[in-house]
């Protein structure tokens, strides 16, 4: 299991620290499958620890052989509070390093809605932003994002990297963005829908439409990535593709709204004047094109498009995809919202809506982009991302995959079969959703060169594959 990159080991360390209070080089080596006496592997772990220290994601305690590493106090406090079920606990942000400002904002947004003051759209928040002078992401954060998001130093035509991983991007971003809207399709069902046009049994037709709309919008973004500017037409076109067949008024797709809209769960009241709304939308487009840093552009679009509520519906989905345009244009790893907790995402947005404080949504963005980057680094390396559950239940996962192949489970029944086999195992209830995702990912990644890991012969794999 040697040869892992620093980013992969960092992910494993942070995962370990969400499940235990401290780690050491030896415990990290054991979890990663490394030899504790292999100096090359120990150096790889040390590099990851130094990197995490530099990001203020962990802090060392003790010295020499007794040195351990723990999460910063603010993160540990949030996790312990979450485990105790305390109000304002930050449980949805477990594992994410929160700044003091974010913790304060999370405490505010955790109050009952009647305890929070009604607020309207703050035009000055957009007016006062001066591209390349105002920064929501400080220099150090932008530099770190670039270091983990850069694919290679060579100049390539815009959109080259996204095209290279398009099959994976379509599935990842369509599934995660739809999941954040409450879509119940699994990862494997999303793959079958996108690749085969096969809808899942027992699901609402609107869920399939939502996923297919994402696919069309992502393809459009990649196809137009060579364009110099992000235009209002492009943003409206993305909305039109995302909202196709999902709005009560079909003419509202891709059109700046002329009616008032409300947002549940918040005291924020979006702009109602259609003329002012159009002015602000045009100003947003003008400013995003003057921002030079791709990550600042991405975060700016995520924040302001969500806040402005330009369209009658499907605003957050539009913001998530538009936030990818600057990254795709510069051949940076995309932002597919991997592992983002839906409630954490909503709370971060609501906190911003009501206070114009970007702290919480920024902390979530930094963590979530790191997760997305690690996913695509793993794809590039053709190896899985370090995962504690996968390490712990490796045998059970392999046996479930083997059973599905040998029993020649047809493609349309695979998701249900995974659930049945998972239910038959003595897995912790809290771990089942992630284990199902892991098994689906294994199924999706199968090929003749990998089936030996599951003690399956090529002929057995081909017999099963013919039924998919």
C-alpha positions in Angstrom: 0.0 0.0 0.0 3.0 2.2 -0.4 3.4 5.1 -2.8 0.6 7.2 -1.5 0.6 11.0 -2.0 0.7 13.4 0.8 -2.9 14.6 0.2 -4.2 11.0 0.5 -2.4 10.5 3.8 -3.7 13.8 5.1 -7.3 12.7 4.3 -6.7 9.5 6.3 -5.3 11.4 9.3 -8.3 13.8 9.4 -10.7 10.8 9.1 -8.9 9.0 12.0 -9.2 12.2 14.2 -13.0 12.3 13.6 -13.2 8.9 15.3 -10.5 9.1 18.0 -9.0 11.9 20.1 -5.4 11.5 19.0 -3.1 9.8 16.5 0.6 9.0 16.3 2.8 8.1 13.4 2.5 4.4 14.5 -1.3 4.4 14.6 -1.5 6.2 11.2 0.9 3.7 9.7 -1.3 0.8 11.0 -4.5 2.4 9.6 -2.8 2.9 6.2 -1.4 -0.5 6.0 2.1 0.8 6.2 5.0 -0.9 8.0 5.8 1.1 11.1 9.5 0.3 10.7 9.7 1.4 7.0 11.5 4.7 7.0 10.3 5.8 3.6 6.6 5.3 4.7 7.3 7.1 8.0 8.7 10.0 6.1 5.6 10.2 3.9 3.5 10.3 7.1 5.7 13.0 8.6 5.3 15.1 5.4 1.5 14.8 5.7 1.6 15.8 9.4 3.8 18.8 8.7 1.4 19.9 5.9 -1.6 19.6 8.2 0.2 21.5 10.9 0.9 24.3 8.4 -2.9 24.4 7.6 -3.7 24.6 11.3 -5.8 21.4 10.9 -3.9 19.5 13.6 -1.6 20.4 16.5 1.2 18.3 18.0 1.5 17.4 21.7 4.5 15.8 23.4 7.9 15.1 21.9 10.0 12.3 20.5 8.4 8.8 20.5 5.5 10.0 22.7 4.4 12.8 20.3 0.7 12.6 19.3 -1.4 14.8 17.1 -4.9 16.1 17.9 -7.5 18.4 16.3 -7.4 22.1 17.3 -9.5 22.9 20.4 -12.3 24.6 18.5 -12.8 21.6 16.3 -12.6 19.1 19.1 -15.1 21.2 21.1 -17.6 21.1 18.2 -17.3 17.4 17.7 -17.7 16.6 21.4 -20.8 18.9 21.5 -22.2 17.1 18.5 -21.7 13.8 20.2 -23.5 15.1 23.3 -26.4 16.4 21.2 -26.0 20.0 22.4 -27.9 22.8 20.8 -25.8 24.8 18.3 -23.5 21.8 18.4 -22.0 22.0 14.9 -22.7 18.3 14.5 -23.3 18.7 10.8 -19.8 20.2 10.5 -18.1 17.3 12.2 -14.5 17.0 11.0 -14.4 20.5 9.6 -12.1 23.1 11.2 -14.3 26.1 12.1 -13.0 29.5 12.8 -14.2 31.4 15.9 -16.3 33.6 13.6 -17.9 30.5 12.1 -18.7 29.1 15.5 -20.3 32.3 16.5 -22.4 32.4 13.3 -23.4 28.8 13.7 -24.6 29.5 17.2 -26.7 32.4 15.8 -28.3 30.4 13.1 -29.1 27.6 15.5 -31.5 29.9 17.3 -35.3 29.5 16.6 -36.3 31.5 13.6 -38.5 33.8 15.7 -35.4 34.9 17.6 -33.6 36.1 14.5 -34.4 39.5 12.9 -35.9 39.7 9.4 -33.5 41.1 6.8 -33.7 42.0 3.2 -31.2 41.9 0.3 -28.2 44.1 1.1 -27.3 45.8 -2.2 -24.2 47.4 -0.6 -22.7 43.9 -0.1 -22.3 43.5 -3.8 -21.6 47.2 -4.6 -18.8 47.4 -2.1 -16.9 44.3 -3.5 -13.9 45.5 -5.5 -12.4 42.8 -7.7 -8.8 42.1 -6.9 -8.9 44.5 -3.9 -11.7 42.8 -1.9 -11.1 39.1 -1.1 -13.4 36.7 0.6 -10.6 34.1 0.5 -7.3 35.4 2.1 -4.1 35.0 0.2 -2.9 31.9 2.2 -6.1 30.1 1.5 -6.1 30.9 -2.2 -2.5 29.6 -2.4 -3.4 26.4 -0.6 -6.4 25.8 -2.8 -4.2 26.3 -5.9 -1.6 23.9 -4.6 -4.2 21.1 -4.1 -6.3 22.0 -7.2 -3.5 22.3 -9.8 -3.3 19.3 -12.1 -0.1 20.1 -13.9 2.1 23.1 -14.7 1.8 22.7 -18.5 -0.5 25.1 -20.3 -3.5 23.2 -21.9 -6.5 24.5 -23.8 -9.3 25.5 -21.4 -11.5 22.6 -20.2 -8.9 19.9 -21.1 -8.8 18.3 -17.7 -12.6 18.3 -17.3 -12.9 16.6 -20.7 -10.4 14.0 -19.6 -12.5 13.1 -16.5 -15.9 14.0 -17.9 -17.5 10.6 -17.4 -16.6 10.7 -13.7 -17.4 14.4 -13.3 -20.9 13.9 -14.8 -21.7 11.3 -12.2 -20.0 12.9 -9.2 -21.3 16.4 -9.6 -24.8 15.4 -10.8 -25.2 13.1 -7.8 -23.8 15.3 -5.1 -25.6 18.5 -6.3 -28.9 16.6 -6.6 -28.3 14.9 -3.2 -28.0 18.4 -1.6 -31.6 19.1 -3.0 -32.9 15.9 -1.3 -32.7 13.6 -4.3 -32.8 10.0 -3.2 -31.0 8.3 -6.1 -27.9 6.4 -5.0 -24.5 6.9 -6.6 -24.8 3.6 -8.6 -28.4 4.5 -9.7 -27.1 7.9 -10.9 -24.4 6.2 -12.9 -26.9 3.9 -14.6 -29.3 6.8 -15.3 -26.5 8.9 -16.9 -24.8 6.1 -18.8 -27.7 3.9 -19.7 -30.7 6.2 -19.4 -32.2 3.6 -16.9 -34.4 5.1 -14.2 -34.5 3.6 -10.7 -37.6 1.7 -9.6 -39.9 3.4 -7.1 -38.4 6.9 -7.6 -40.2 10.1 -8.5 -39.8 11.0 -12.2 -38.6 14.5 -11.1 -35.6 13.0 -9.4 -34.4 11.4 -12.7 -35.1 14.7 -14.5 -33.0 16.6 -11.9 -30.0 14.3 -12.5 -30.3 14.4 -16.3 -30.6 18.1 -16.2 -27.3 18.3 -14.3 -25.7 16.1 -16.9 -26.8 18.4 -19.7 -25.7 21.6 -17.8 -22.2 20.2 -17.0 -21.7 19.1 -20.6 -22.6 22.6 -21.6 -20.1 24.2 -19.2 -17.3 22.0 -20.5 -18.2 22.6 -24.2 -18.2 26.4 -23.6 -15.1 26.5 -21.4 -12.9 28.1 -24.1 -15.0 31.3 -24.0 -13.2 34.2 -22.6 -16.0 35.5 -20.3 -18.7 34.2 -18.1 -21.7 35.9 -19.6 -25.2 36.5 -18.3 -26.4 34.3 -21.3 -24.2 31.4 -20.1 -25.6 31.7 -16.5 -29.2 31.8 -17.8 -28.5 28.9 -20.1 -27.2 26.8 -17.2 -30.3 27.6 -15.3 -32.5 26.7 -18.3 -30.8 23.3 -18.6 -31.0 22.6 -14.8 -34.6 23.6 -14.6 -36.0 21.9 -17.7 -39.3 20.2 -17.0 -39.1 21.1 -13.3 -40.8 24.5 -13.1 -44.5 25.2 -13.0 -44.0 27.9 -15.6 -41.8 26.5 -18.4 -41.1 30.1 -19.6 -39.3 30.8 -16.3 -36.4 28.5 -17.3 -33.3 30.7 -17.9 -35.2 33.9 -17.2 -34.5 36.4 -14.5 -37.5 36.3 -12.3 -40.2 39.0 -12.2 -42.0 37.7 -9.1 -41.2 37.6 -5.4 -39.8 34.4 -3.9 -39.3 33.2 -0.4 -36.8 30.8 1.3 -38.0 28.5 4.0 -36.2 28.3 7.3 -34.7 31.8 7.2 -35.6 35.4 8.0 -34.0 36.6 4.7 -36.3 38.2 2.2 -34.7 38.3 -1.4 -35.1 41.3 -3.7 -38.6 41.8 -5.1 -38.1 44.7 -7.6 -37.4 43.0 -11.0 -35.5 46.1 -12.3 -33.1 46.1 -9.3 -32.8 42.4 -9.5 -31.6 42.6 -13.1 -29.2 45.4 -12.2 -27.7 43.4 -9.5 -27.4 40.3 -11.7 -25.7 42.3 -14.4 -23.3 43.8 -11.8 -22.6 40.3 -10.5 -21.6 39.2 -14.0 -19.4 42.2 -14.5 -17.6 41.8 -11.3 -17.0 38.1 -11.6 -15.3 38.7 -14.9 -12.9 41.2 -13.4 -11.7 38.8 -10.6 -8.4 37.3 -11.5 -8.1 34.4 -9.0 -10.0 31.4 -10.1 -10.9 30.3 -6.6 -12.1 33.8 -5.6 -14.2 33.8 -8.7 -15.6 30.4 -7.8 -16.4 31.3 -4.2 -17.8 34.8 -5.2 -20.2 33.1 -7.6 -21.3 30.5 -5.1 -22.1 33.2 -2.5 -23.7 35.9 -4.7 -25.8 33.8 -7.0 -27.2 31.9 -4.0 -27.9 35.2 -2.2 -29.4 37.0 -5.2 -31.9 34.3 -6.0 -31.9 35.5 -9.6 -34.5 32.9 -10.8 -37.8 31.6 -9.6 -36.3 28.3 -8.4 -33.2 26.1 -8.9 -30.9 29.0 -7.7 -28.5 26.9 -5.5 -28.0 24.3 -8.2 -27.2 27.1 -10.6 -24.7 28.6 -8.2 -23.0 25.2 -7.6 -22.4 24.7 -11.3 -21.4 28.3 -12.1 -18.8 28.0 -9.2 -17.1 25.3 -11.3 -16.8 27.4 -14.5 -13.6 29.3 -13.3 -12.0 26.1 -12.2 -12.8 24.2 -15.4 -11.5 27.1 -17.6 -8.2 27.0 -15.8 -7.9 23.2 -15.8 -8.1 23.0 -12.0 -9.8 20.1 -10.3 -13.5 20.6 -10.2 -15.7 21.2 -7.1 -18.1 18.3 -7.0 -19.3 18.8 -3.4 -18.1 15.3 -2.3 -19.2 14.3 1.2 -20.9 17.8 1.9 -23.6 17.4 4.5 -26.9 18.8 3.3 -27.8 20.5 6.6 -24.3 22.0 7.0 -24.6 23.4 3.5 -28.0 24.9 4.1 -27.0 26.4 7.5 -23.8 27.9 6.0 -25.9 29.6 3.4 -28.6 30.8 5.8 -26.0 32.2 8.1 -24.6 34.2 5.2 -28.1 35.3 4.0 -29.0 36.8 7.3 -25.7 38.3 8.3 -23.6 38.7 5.2 -20.8 36.9 7.1 -19.0 34.5 4.8 -17.0 32.7 7.5 -19.1 29.6 7.8 -19.7 29.0 4.0 -16.0 29.8 3.5 -14.9 27.1 6.0 -17.2 24.6 4.4 -16.0 25.6 0.9 -12.3 25.1 1.9 -13.0 21.7 3.4 -15.3 20.6 0.6 -12.9 21.6 -2.2 -10.1 19.7 -0.4 -12.4 16.6 -0.4 -13.2 17.0 -4.1 -9.6 17.5 -5.0 -8.6 14.4 -3.1 -11.2 12.5 -5.1 -9.8 13.5 -8.4 -6.2 13.0 -7.2 -7.2 9.4 -6.4 -8.8 9.0 -9.8 -5.6 10.2 -11.5 -3.6 7.7 -9.5 -6.1 4.9 -10.3 -6.3 4.1 -6.6 -9.0 4.5 -3.9 -9.0 7.2 -1.4 -7.9 6.2 2.1 -11.1 5.3 4.1 -11.3 3.8 7.6 -14.5 1.9 6.9 -13.0 0.4 3.8 -10.0 -0.7 5.7 -12.0 -2.1 8.6 -14.6 -3.9 6.5 -12.5 -4.8 3.6 -13.4 -8.5 3.7 -17.1 -7.9 4.1 -17.1 -5.4 1.2 -15.2 -7.8 -1.1 -17.6 -10.7 -0.2 -20.7 -8.6 -1.1 -19.2 -7.6 -4.4 -18.2 -11.2 -5.1 -21.7 -12.4 -4.3 -23.3 -9.9 -6.7 -21.1 -11.1 -9.5 -21.4 -14.8 -8.9 -25.1 -14.6 -8.4 -25.3 -12.7 -11.7 -27.4 -9.9 -10.2 -28.8 -7.9 -13.1 -28.0 -4.2 -13.3 -31.4 -3.0 -12.4 -31.4 -5.1 -9.2 -27.8 -4.3 -8.1 -28.7 -1.4 -5.7 -31.4 -3.4 -4.0 -29.1 -6.4 -3.7 -26.4 -4.3 -2.1 -28.9 -3.1 0.5 -30.1 -6.7 1.2 -26.5 -8.0 1.6 -25.5 -5.0 3.8 -28.6 -5.5 6.0 -27.5 -9.1 6.5 -24.1 -8.0 7.9 -23.6 -6.8 11.5 -22.6 -3.3 10.4 -23.1 -0.3 12.7 -26.3 1.5 11.7 -24.5 4.9 11.4 -22.0 3.4 9.0 -24.4 1.7 6.6 -25.0 4.7 4.2 -21.3 5.2 3.7 -20.6 1.5 3.3 -23.3 1.2 0.6 -21.6 4.1 -1.2 -18.3 2.3 -0.9 -19.7 -0.9 -2.3 -21.4 1.0 -5.2 -18.1 2.7 -6.0 -16.4 -0.7 -6.1 -19.1 -2.1 -8.4 -18.8 1.0 -10.7 -15.0 0.5 -10.9 -15.0 -3.2 -11.8 -13.0 -4.3 -14.9 -11.3 -7.5 -15.9 -8.0 -6.3 -14.4 -9.5 -5.7 -11.0 -11.9 -8.7 -10.4 -9.1 -10.9 -9.1 -9.3 -8.8 -5.9 -12.7 -10.3 -5.3 -11.7 -13.9 -6.1 -13.7 -13.8 -9.3 -12.5 -15.4 -12.6 -12.7 -13.3 -15.8 -15.3 -15.7 -17.3 -17.5 -15.2 -14.2 -17.1 -11.4 -14.5 -18.0 -11.5 -18.2 -21.1 -13.5 -17.5 -22.3 -11.0 -15.0 -21.2 -8.0 -17.1 -23.3 -9.3 -20.0 -26.4 -8.7 -17.8 -25.6 -5.0 -17.1 
